[in-house]
Amino acid sequence: MPKLTKLTNDEIESLIKPRSHPSQREIIRKQFIEYLNKYKPGDWISVDLEEGETRQTVKNRLKSAAKELGWQLNFLRTRNDIKFEIQKINR
């Protein structure tokens, strides 16, 4: 059986207090939105990966940023870099 323990008010406050600085994930998310914000639907983009970056991680971050901007990305199959077209989501 699991053991349940009621949290003290101090423990609760330490869990829910706002962070004084953004997390690494939030910083990266904002960077990718800034990268894409330089372009517009209809633009074709080529991305050169830096050392240590994986194609899938960069593609996922790009897709997430595009979704926040109301876009979707149409990726082409390539070997070394990432190429995609920005498309506006039709709703």
Distance bins in CASP14 RR format, pairs under 12 A and 6 or more apart:
PFRMAT RR
TARGET T0000
AUTHOR 0000-0000-0000
RMODE 2
METHOD distances of the structure
MODEL  1
5 11 0 0 0 0 1 0 0 0 0 0 0
6 12 0 0 0 0 1 0 0 0 0 0 0
7 13 0 0 0 0 1 0 0 0 0 0 0
7 14 0 0 0 0 1 0 0 0 0 0 0
7 15 1 0 0 1 0 0 0 0 0 0 0
7 16 0 0 0 0 0 1 0 0 0 0 0
8 14 0 0 0 0 1 0 0 0 0 0 0
8 15 0 0 0 0 0 1 0 0 0 0 0
9 15 0 0 0 0 0 1 0 0 0 0 0
9 16 0 0 0 0 0 1 0 0 0 0 0
9 17 0 0 0 0 0 1 0 0 0 0 0
10 16 0 0 0 0 0 1 0 0 0 0 0
10 17 0 0 0 0 0 1 0 0 0 0 0
11 17 0 0 0 0 0 1 0 0 0 0 0
19 25 0 0 0 0 0 1 0 0 0 0 0
19 26 0 0 0 0 1 0 0 0 0 0 0
19 27 0 0 0 0 0 1 0 0 0 0 0
21 27 0 0 0 0 1 0 0 0 0 0 0
22 28 0 0 0 0 1 0 0 0 0 0 0
22 29 0 0 0 0 1 0 0 0 0 0 0
22 30 1 0 0 1 0 0 0 0 0 0 0
22 31 0 0 0 0 0 1 0 0 0 0 0
23 29 0 0 0 0 1 0 0 0 0 0 0
23 30 0 0 0 0 0 1 0 0 0 0 0
24 30 0 0 0 0 0 1 0 0 0 0 0
24 31 0 0 0 0 0 1 0 0 0 0 0
25 31 0 0 0 0 0 1 0 0 0 0 0
25 32 0 0 0 0 0 1 0 0 0 0 0
25 57 0 0 0 0 0 1 0 0 0 0 0
25 61 0 0 0 0 1 0 0 0 0 0 0
25 64 0 0 0 0 0 1 0 0 0 0 0
26 32 0 0 0 0 0 1 0 0 0 0 0
26 33 0 0 0 0 0 1 0 0 0 0 0
26 64 0 0 0 0 0 1 0 0 0 0 0
27 33 0 0 0 0 0 1 0 0 0 0 0
27 34 0 0 0 0 0 1 0 0 0 0 0
27 61 0 0 0 0 0 1 0 0 0 0 0
28 34 0 0 0 0 0 1 0 0 0 0 0
28 35 0 0 0 0 0 1 0 0 0 0 0
28 53 0 0 0 0 0 1 0 0 0 0 0
28 57 0 0 0 0 1 0 0 0 0 0 0
28 58 0 0 0 0 0 1 0 0 0 0 0
28 60 0 0 0 0 0 1 0 0 0 0 0
28 61 1 0 0 1 0 0 0 0 0 0 0
28 62 0 0 0 0 0 1 0 0 0 0 0
28 64 0 0 0 0 1 0 0 0 0 0 0
28 65 0 0 0 0 1 0 0 0 0 0 0
29 35 0 0 0 0 0 1 0 0 0 0 0
29 36 0 0 0 0 0 1 0 0 0 0 0
29 60 0 0 0 0 0 1 0 0 0 0 0
29 61 1 0 0 1 0 0 0 0 0 0 0
29 62 0 0 0 0 0 1 0 0 0 0 0
29 63 0 0 0 0 0 1 0 0 0 0 0
29 64 1 0 0 1 0 0 0 0 0 0 0
29 65 1 0 0 1 0 0 0 0 0 0 0
29 66 0 0 0 0 0 1 0 0 0 0 0
29 67 0 0 0 0 0 1 0 0 0 0 0
29 68 0 0 0 0 1 0 0 0 0 0 0
29 69 0 0 0 0 0 1 0 0 0 0 0
30 36 0 0 0 0 0 1 0 0 0 0 0
30 37 0 0 0 0 0 1 0 0 0 0 0
30 61 0 0 0 0 0 1 0 0 0 0 0
30 64 0 0 0 0 0 1 0 0 0 0 0
30 65 0 0 0 0 1 0 0 0 0 0 0
30 68 0 0 0 0 1 0 0 0 0 0 0
31 37 0 0 0 0 0 1 0 0 0 0 0
31 38 0 0 0 0 0 1 0 0 0 0 0
31 58 0 0 0 0 0 1 0 0 0 0 0
31 61 0 0 0 0 1 0 0 0 0 0 0
31 62 0 0 0 0 0 1 0 0 0 0 0
31 64 0 0 0 0 0 1 0 0 0 0 0
31 65 0 0 0 0 1 0 0 0 0 0 0
32 38 0 0 0 0 0 1 0 0 0 0 0
32 47 0 0 0 0 0 1 0 0 0 0 0
32 53 0 0 0 0 0 1 0 0 0 0 0
32 57 0 0 0 0 0 1 0 0 0 0 0
32 58 0 0 0 0 1 0 0 0 0 0 0
32 59 0 0 0 0 0 1 0 0 0 0 0
32 60 0 0 0 0 1 0 0 0 0 0 0
32 61 1 0 1 0 0 0 0 0 0 0 0
32 62 1 0 0 1 0 0 0 0 0 0 0
32 63 0 0 0 0 1 0 0 0 0 0 0
32 64 1 0 0 1 0 0 0 0 0 0 0
32 65 1 1 0 0 0 0 0 0 0 0 0
32 66 0 0 0 0 1 0 0 0 0 0 0
32 67 0 0 0 0 0 1 0 0 0 0 0
32 68 0 0 0 0 1 0 0 0 0 0 0
32 69 0 0 0 0 0 1 0 0 0 0 0
32 73 0 0 0 0 0 1 0 0 0 0 0
33 39 0 0 0 0 0 1 0 0 0 0 0
33 61 0 0 0 0 1 0 0 0 0 0 0
33 62 0 0 0 0 1 0 0 0 0 0 0
33 63 0 0 0 0 0 1 0 0 0 0 0
33 64 0 0 0 0 1 0 0 0 0 0 0
33 65 1 0 1 0 0 0 0 0 0 0 0
33 66 0 0 0 0 1 0 0 0 0 0 0
33 67 0 0 0 0 0 1 0 0 0 0 0
33 68 1 0 0 1 0 0 0 0 0 0 0
33 69 1 0 0 1 0 0 0 0 0 0 0
33 70 0 0 0 0 0 1 0 0 0 0 0
33 71 0 0 0 0 0 1 0 0 0 0 0
34 61 0 0 0 0 0 1 0 0 0 0 0
34 65 0 0 0 0 1 0 0 0 0 0 0
34 68 0 0 0 0 0 1 0 0 0 0 0
34 69 0 0 0 0 0 1 0 0 0 0 0
35 45 0 0 0 0 1 0 0 0 0 0 0
35 47 0 0 0 0 1 0 0 0 0 0 0
35 58 0 0 0 0 0 1 0 0 0 0 0
35 61 0 0 0 0 1 0 0 0 0 0 0
35 62 1 0 0 1 0 0 0 0 0 0 0
35 64 0 0 0 0 0 1 0 0 0 0 0
35 65 1 0 0 1 0 0 0 0 0 0 0
35 66 0 0 0 0 0 1 0 0 0 0 0
35 69 0 0 0 0 0 1 0 0 0 0 0
35 73 0 0 0 0 0 1 0 0 0 0 0
35 82 0 0 0 0 0 1 0 0 0 0 0
35 86 0 0 0 0 0 1 0 0 0 0 0
36 43 0 0 0 0 1 0 0 0 0 0 0
36 45 0 0 0 0 1 0 0 0 0 0 0
36 47 0 0 0 0 0 1 0 0 0 0 0
36 61 0 0 0 0 1 0 0 0 0 0 0
36 62 1 0 0 1 0 0 0 0 0 0 0
36 63 0 0 0 0 0 1 0 0 0 0 0
36 64 0 0 0 0 0 1 0 0 0 0 0
36 65 1 0 1 0 0 0 0 0 0 0 0
36 66 1 0 1 0 0 0 0 0 0 0 0
36 67 0 0 0 0 0 1 0 0 0 0 0
36 68 0 0 0 0 1 0 0 0 0 0 0
36 69 1 0 0 1 0 0 0 0 0 0 0
36 70 0 0 0 0 0 1 0 0 0 0 0
36 71 1 0 0 1 0 0 0 0 0 0 0
36 72 0 0 0 0 0 1 0 0 0 0 0
36 73 0 0 0 0 1 0 0 0 0 0 0
36 84 0 0 0 0 0 1 0 0 0 0 0
36 86 1 0 0 1 0 0 0 0 0 0 0
37 43 0 0 0 0 0 1 0 0 0 0 0
37 65 0 0 0 0 1 0 0 0 0 0 0
37 66 0 0 0 0 0 1 0 0 0 0 0
37 68 0 0 0 0 0 1 0 0 0 0 0
37 69 1 0 0 1 0 0 0 0 0 0 0
37 70 0 0 0 0 0 1 0 0 0 0 0
37 71 0 0 0 0 0 1 0 0 0 0 0
37 86 0 0 0 0 0 1 0 0 0 0 0
38 45 0 0 0 0 1 0 0 0 0 0 0
38 65 0 0 0 0 0 1 0 0 0 0 0
38 69 0 0 0 0 0 1 0 0 0 0 0
38 86 0 0 0 0 0 1 0 0 0 0 0
39 45 1 0 0 1 0 0 0 0 0 0 0
39 46 0 0 0 0 0 1 0 0 0 0 0
39 47 0 0 0 0 0 1 0 0 0 0 0
39 62 0 0 0 0 0 1 0 0 0 0 0
39 65 0 0 0 0 0 1 0 0 0 0 0
39 66 0 0 0 0 1 0 0 0 0 0 0
39 69 0 0 0 0 1 0 0 0 0 0 0
39 71 0 0 0 0 1 0 0 0 0 0 0
39 73 0 0 0 0 0 1 0 0 0 0 0
39 84 0 0 0 0 0 1 0 0 0 0 0
39 85 0 0 0 0 0 1 0 0 0 0 0
39 86 1 0 1 0 0 0 0 0 0 0 0
39 87 0 0 0 0 0 1 0 0 0 0 0
39 88 0 0 0 0 0 1 0 0 0 0 0
40 66 0 0 0 0 0 1 0 0 0 0 0
40 69 0 0 0 0 1 0 0 0 0 0 0
40 70 0 0 0 0 0 1 0 0 0 0 0
40 71 0 0 0 0 1 0 0 0 0 0 0
40 85 0 0 0 0 0 1 0 0 0 0 0
40 86 1 0 0 1 0 0 0 0 0 0 0
40 87 0 0 0 0 0 1 0 0 0 0 0
40 88 0 0 0 0 1 0 0 0 0 0 0
41 66 0 0 0 0 1 0 0 0 0 0 0
41 69 0 0 0 0 1 0 0 0 0 0 0
41 70 0 0 0 0 1 0 0 0 0 0 0
41 71 1 0 0 1 0 0 0 0 0 0 0
41 72 0 0 0 0 1 0 0 0 0 0 0
41 73 0 0 0 0 0 1 0 0 0 0 0
41 74 0 0 0 0 0 1 0 0 0 0 0
41 84 0 0 0 0 0 1 0 0 0 0 0
41 85 0 0 0 0 1 0 0 0 0 0 0
41 86 1 0 1 0 0 0 0 0 0 0 0
41 87 1 0 1 0 0 0 0 0 0 0 0
41 88 1 0 1 0 0 0 0 0 0 0 0
41 89 0 0 0 0 1 0 0 0 0 0 0
41 90 0 0 0 0 0 1 0 0 0 0 0
42 71 0 0 0 0 1 0 0 0 0 0 0
42 72 0 0 0 0 0 1 0 0 0 0 0
42 73 0 0 0 0 0 1 0 0 0 0 0
42 74 0 0 0 0 1 0 0 0 0 0 0
42 84 0 0 0 0 0 1 0 0 0 0 0
42 85 1 0 1 0 0 0 0 0 0 0 0
42 86 1 0 1 0 0 0 0 0 0 0 0
42 87 1 0 0 1 0 0 0 0 0 0 0
42 88 0 0 0 0 1 0 0 0 0 0 0
43 66 0 0 0 0 0 1 0 0 0 0 0
43 71 0 0 0 0 0 1 0 0 0 0 0
43 73 0 0 0 0 0 1 0 0 0 0 0
43 74 0 0 0 0 0 1 0 0 0 0 0
43 83 0 0 0 0 0 1 0 0 0 0 0
43 84 0 0 0 0 1 0 0 0 0 0 0
43 85 1 0 0 1 0 0 0 0 0 0 0
43 86 1 0 1 0 0 0 0 0 0 0 0
43 87 0 0 0 0 1 0 0 0 0 0 0
43 88 0 0 0 0 0 1 0 0 0 0 0
44 73 0 0 0 0 0 1 0 0 0 0 0
44 74 0 0 0 0 1 0 0 0 0 0 0
44 75 0 0 0 0 0 1 0 0 0 0 0
44 76 0 0 0 0 1 0 0 0 0 0 0
44 82 0 0 0 0 0 1 0 0 0 0 0
44 83 1 0 0 1 0 0 0 0 0 0 0
44 84 1 0 0 1 0 0 0 0 0 0 0
44 85 1 0 1 0 0 0 0 0 0 0 0
44 86 1 0 0 1 0 0 0 0 0 0 0
44 87 0 0 0 0 0 1 0 0 0 0 0
45 58 0 0 0 0 0 1 0 0 0 0 0
45 59 0 0 0 0 0 1 0 0 0 0 0
45 62 0 0 0 0 1 0 0 0 0 0 0
45 65 0 0 0 0 0 1 0 0 0 0 0
45 66 0 0 0 0 0 1 0 0 0 0 0
45 71 0 0 0 0 0 1 0 0 0 0 0
45 73 0 0 0 0 1 0 0 0 0 0 0
45 74 0 0 0 0 0 1 0 0 0 0 0
45 75 0 0 0 0 0 1 0 0 0 0 0
45 76 0 0 0 0 0 1 0 0 0 0 0
45 78 0 0 0 0 0 1 0 0 0 0 0
45 81 0 0 0 0 0 1 0 0 0 0 0
45 82 0 0 0 0 1 0 0 0 0 0 0
45 83 1 0 0 1 0 0 0 0 0 0 0
45 84 1 0 1 0 0 0 0 0 0 0 0
45 85 1 0 0 1 0 0 0 0 0 0 0
45 86 1 0 0 1 0 0 0 0 0 0 0
45 87 0 0 0 0 0 1 0 0 0 0 0
46 75 0 0 0 0 0 1 0 0 0 0 0
46 76 0 0 0 0 1 0 0 0 0 0 0
46 78 0 0 0 0 1 0 0 0 0 0 0
46 80 0 0 0 0 0 1 0 0 0 0 0
46 81 1 0 1 0 0 0 0 0 0 0 0
46 82 1 0 0 1 0 0 0 0 0 0 0
46 83 1 0 1 0 0 0 0 0 0 0 0
46 84 0 0 0 0 1 0 0 0 0 0 0
46 85 0 0 0 0 0 1 0 0 0 0 0
47 53 0 0 0 0 1 0 0 0 0 0 0
47 55 0 0 0 0 1 0 0 0 0 0 0
47 57 0 0 0 0 0 1 0 0 0 0 0
47 58 1 0 0 1 0 0 0 0 0 0 0
47 59 0 0 0 0 1 0 0 0 0 0 0
47 61 0 0 0 0 0 1 0 0 0 0 0
47 62 1 0 0 1 0 0 0 0 0 0 0
47 73 0 0 0 0 0 1 0 0 0 0 0
47 75 0 0 0 0 0 1 0 0 0 0 0
47 76 0 0 0 0 0 1 0 0 0 0 0
47 78 0 0 0 0 1 0 0 0 0 0 0
47 80 0 0 0 0 0 1 0 0 0 0 0
47 81 1 0 1 0 0 0 0 0 0 0 0
47 82 1 0 1 0 0 0 0 0 0 0 0
47 83 1 0 0 1 0 0 0 0 0 0 0
47 84 1 0 0 1 0 0 0 0 0 0 0
48 55 0 0 0 0 0 1 0 0 0 0 0
48 58 0 0 0 0 0 1 0 0 0 0 0
48 78 0 0 0 0 0 1 0 0 0 0 0
48 80 0 0 0 0 1 0 0 0 0 0 0
48 81 1 0 1 0 0 0 0 0 0 0 0
48 82 0 0 0 0 1 0 0 0 0 0 0
48 83 0 0 0 0 0 1 0 0 0 0 0
49 55 1 0 0 1 0 0 0 0 0 0 0
49 56 0 0 0 0 0 1 0 0 0 0 0
49 57 0 0 0 0 1 0 0 0 0 0 0
49 58 1 0 0 1 0 0 0 0 0 0 0
49 59 0 0 0 0 0 1 0 0 0 0 0
49 61 0 0 0 0 0 1 0 0 0 0 0
49 62 0 0 0 0 0 1 0 0 0 0 0
49 78 0 0 0 0 0 1 0 0 0 0 0
49 79 0 0 0 0 0 1 0 0 0 0 0
49 80 1 0 0 1 0 0 0 0 0 0 0
49 81 1 0 0 1 0 0 0 0 0 0 0
49 82 1 0 0 1 0 0 0 0 0 0 0
49 83 0 0 0 0 0 1 0 0 0 0 0
50 57 0 0 0 0 0 1 0 0 0 0 0
50 58 0 0 0 0 1 0 0 0 0 0 0
50 81 0 0 0 0 0 1 0 0 0 0 0
50 82 0 0 0 0 0 1 0 0 0 0 0
52 58 0 0 0 0 0 1 0 0 0 0 0
53 59 0 0 0 0 0 1 0 0 0 0 0
53 60 0 0 0 0 0 1 0 0 0 0 0
53 61 0 0 0 0 1 0 0 0 0 0 0
53 62 0 0 0 0 0 1 0 0 0 0 0
53 81 0 0 0 0 0 1 0 0 0 0 0
53 82 0 0 0 0 1 0 0 0 0 0 0
54 60 0 0 0 0 1 0 0 0 0 0 0
54 61 0 0 0 0 0 1 0 0 0 0 0
54 82 0 0 0 0 0 1 0 0 0 0 0
55 61 0 0 0 0 0 1 0 0 0 0 0
55 62 0 0 0 0 0 1 0 0 0 0 0
55 75 0 0 0 0 1 0 0 0 0 0 0
55 77 0 0 0 0 0 1 0 0 0 0 0
55 78 0 0 0 0 1 0 0 0 0 0 0
55 79 0 0 0 0 1 0 0 0 0 0 0
55 80 0 0 0 0 1 0 0 0 0 0 0
55 81 0 0 0 0 1 0 0 0 0 0 0
55 82 1 0 0 1 0 0 0 0 0 0 0
55 83 0 0 0 0 0 1 0 0 0 0 0
55 84 0 0 0 0 0 1 0 0 0 0 0
56 62 0 0 0 0 0 1 0 0 0 0 0
56 63 0 0 0 0 0 1 0 0 0 0 0
56 75 0 0 0 0 0 1 0 0 0 0 0
56 82 0 0 0 0 1 0 0 0 0 0 0
57 63 0 0 0 0 0 1 0 0 0 0 0
57 64 0 0 0 0 0 1 0 0 0 0 0
57 82 0 0 0 0 0 1 0 0 0 0 0
58 64 0 0 0 0 0 1 0 0 0 0 0
58 65 0 0 0 0 0 1 0 0 0 0 0
58 73 0 0 0 0 0 1 0 0 0 0 0
58 75 0 0 0 0 0 1 0 0 0 0 0
58 81 0 0 0 0 1 0 0 0 0 0 0
58 82 1 0 0 1 0 0 0 0 0 0 0
58 84 0 0 0 0 0 1 0 0 0 0 0
59 65 0 0 0 0 0 1 0 0 0 0 0
59 66 0 0 0 0 0 1 0 0 0 0 0
59 73 0 0 0 0 1 0 0 0 0 0 0
59 74 0 0 0 0 0 1 0 0 0 0 0
59 75 1 0 0 1 0 0 0 0 0 0 0
59 76 0 0 0 0 0 1 0 0 0 0 0
59 77 0 0 0 0 0 1 0 0 0 0 0
59 78 0 0 0 0 0 1 0 0 0 0 0
59 81 0 0 0 0 0 1 0 0 0 0 0
59 82 1 0 0 1 0 0 0 0 0 0 0
59 83 0 0 0 0 0 1 0 0 0 0 0
59 84 0 0 0 0 1 0 0 0 0 0 0
60 66 0 0 0 0 0 1 0 0 0 0 0
60 67 0 0 0 0 0 1 0 0 0 0 0
60 73 0 0 0 0 0 1 0 0 0 0 0
60 75 0 0 0 0 0 1 0 0 0 0 0
60 82 0 0 0 0 0 1 0 0 0 0 0
61 67 0 0 0 0 0 1 0 0 0 0 0
61 68 0 0 0 0 0 1 0 0 0 0 0
61 73 0 0 0 0 0 1 0 0 0 0 0
61 82 0 0 0 0 0 1 0 0 0 0 0
62 68 0 0 0 0 0 1 0 0 0 0 0
62 69 0 0 0 0 0 1 0 0 0 0 0
62 71 0 0 0 0 1 0 0 0 0 0 0
62 72 0 0 0 0 0 1 0 0 0 0 0
62 73 1 0 1 0 0 0 0 0 0 0 0
62 74 0 0 0 0 0 1 0 0 0 0 0
62 75 0 0 0 0 1 0 0 0 0 0 0
62 82 1 0 0 1 0 0 0 0 0 0 0
62 83 0 0 0 0 0 1 0 0 0 0 0
62 84 1 0 0 1 0 0 0 0 0 0 0
62 85 0 0 0 0 0 1 0 0 0 0 0
62 86 0 0 0 0 1 0 0 0 0 0 0
63 69 0 0 0 0 0 1 0 0 0 0 0
63 70 0 0 0 0 0 1 0 0 0 0 0
63 71 0 0 0 0 1 0 0 0 0 0 0
63 72 1 0 0 1 0 0 0 0 0 0 0
63 73 1 0 1 0 0 0 0 0 0 0 0
63 74 0 0 0 0 0 1 0 0 0 0 0
63 75 0 0 0 0 1 0 0 0 0 0 0
63 82 0 0 0 0 0 1 0 0 0 0 0
63 84 0 0 0 0 1 0 0 0 0 0 0
63 86 0 0 0 0 0 1 0 0 0 0 0
63 87 0 0 0 0 0 1 0 0 0 0 0
63 89 0 0 0 0 0 1 0 0 0 0 0
64 70 0 0 0 0 0 1 0 0 0 0 0
64 71 0 0 0 0 0 1 0 0 0 0 0
64 72 0 0 0 0 0 1 0 0 0 0 0
64 73 0 0 0 0 0 1 0 0 0 0 0
65 71 0 0 0 0 1 0 0 0 0 0 0
65 72 0 0 0 0 0 1 0 0 0 0 0
65 73 0 0 0 0 1 0 0 0 0 0 0
65 84 0 0 0 0 0 1 0 0 0 0 0
65 86 0 0 0 0 0 1 0 0 0 0 0
66 72 1 0 0 1 0 0 0 0 0 0 0
66 73 1 0 1 0 0 0 0 0 0 0 0
66 74 0 0 0 0 0 1 0 0 0 0 0
66 75 0 0 0 0 0 1 0 0 0 0 0
66 84 0 0 0 0 1 0 0 0 0 0 0
66 85 0 0 0 0 0 1 0 0 0 0 0
66 86 1 0 0 1 0 0 0 0 0 0 0
66 87 0 0 0 0 1 0 0 0 0 0 0
66 88 0 0 0 0 1 0 0 0 0 0 0
66 89 0 0 0 0 1 0 0 0 0 0 0
67 73 0 0 0 0 1 0 0 0 0 0 0
67 86 0 0 0 0 0 1 0 0 0 0 0
67 87 0 0 0 0 0 1 0 0 0 0 0
67 88 0 0 0 0 0 1 0 0 0 0 0
67 89 0 0 0 0 1 0 0 0 0 0 0
68 89 0 0 0 0 0 1 0 0 0 0 0
69 86 0 0 0 0 1 0 0 0 0 0 0
69 87 0 0 0 0 0 1 0 0 0 0 0
69 88 0 0 0 0 1 0 0 0 0 0 0
69 89 0 0 0 0 1 0 0 0 0 0 0
70 86 0 0 0 0 1 0 0 0 0 0 0
70 87 0 0 0 0 1 0 0 0 0 0 0
70 88 1 0 0 1 0 0 0 0 0 0 0
70 89 1 0 1 0 0 0 0 0 0 0 0
70 90 0 0 0 0 0 1 0 0 0 0 0
70 91 0 0 0 0 1 0 0 0 0 0 0
71 84 0 0 0 0 0 1 0 0 0 0 0
71 85 0 0 0 0 1 0 0 0 0 0 0
71 86 1 0 1 0 0 0 0 0 0 0 0
71 87 1 0 0 1 0 0 0 0 0 0 0
71 88 1 0 1 0 0 0 0 0 0 0 0
71 89 1 0 0 1 0 0 0 0 0 0 0
71 90 0 0 0 0 0 1 0 0 0 0 0
71 91 0 0 0 0 0 1 0 0 0 0 0
72 84 0 0 0 0 1 0 0 0 0 0 0
72 85 0 0 0 0 1 0 0 0 0 0 0
72 86 0 0 0 0 1 0 0 0 0 0 0
72 87 1 0 1 0 0 0 0 0 0 0 0
72 88 1 0 0 1 0 0 0 0 0 0 0
72 89 1 0 1 0 0 0 0 0 0 0 0
72 90 0 0 0 0 1 0 0 0 0 0 0
72 91 0 0 0 0 0 1 0 0 0 0 0
73 82 0 0 0 0 1 0 0 0 0 0 0
73 83 0 0 0 0 0 1 0 0 0 0 0
73 84 1 0 1 0 0 0 0 0 0 0 0
73 85 1 0 0 1 0 0 0 0 0 0 0
73 86 1 0 0 1 0 0 0 0 0 0 0
73 87 1 0 0 1 0 0 0 0 0 0 0
73 88 0 0 0 0 0 1 0 0 0 0 0
73 89 0 0 0 0 0 1 0 0 0 0 0
74 82 0 0 0 0 0 1 0 0 0 0 0
74 83 0 0 0 0 1 0 0 0 0 0 0
74 84 1 0 1 0 0 0 0 0 0 0 0
74 85 1 0 1 0 0 0 0 0 0 0 0
74 86 0 0 0 0 1 0 0 0 0 0 0
74 87 1 0 1 0 0 0 0 0 0 0 0
74 88 0 0 0 0 0 1 0 0 0 0 0
74 89 0 0 0 0 0 1 0 0 0 0 0
75 81 0 0 0 0 0 1 0 0 0 0 0
75 82 1 0 0 1 0 0 0 0 0 0 0
75 83 1 0 0 1 0 0 0 0 0 0 0
75 84 1 0 1 0 0 0 0 0 0 0 0
75 85 0 0 0 0 1 0 0 0 0 0 0
75 86 0 0 0 0 0 1 0 0 0 0 0
75 87 0 0 0 0 0 1 0 0 0 0 0
76 82 0 0 0 0 1 0 0 0 0 0 0
76 83 1 0 1 0 0 0 0 0 0 0 0
76 84 1 0 0 1 0 0 0 0 0 0 0
76 85 0 0 0 0 1 0 0 0 0 0 0
77 83 0 0 0 0 1 0 0 0 0 0 0
77 84 0 0 0 0 0 1 0 0 0 0 0
78 84 0 0 0 0 1 0 0 0 0 0 0
END
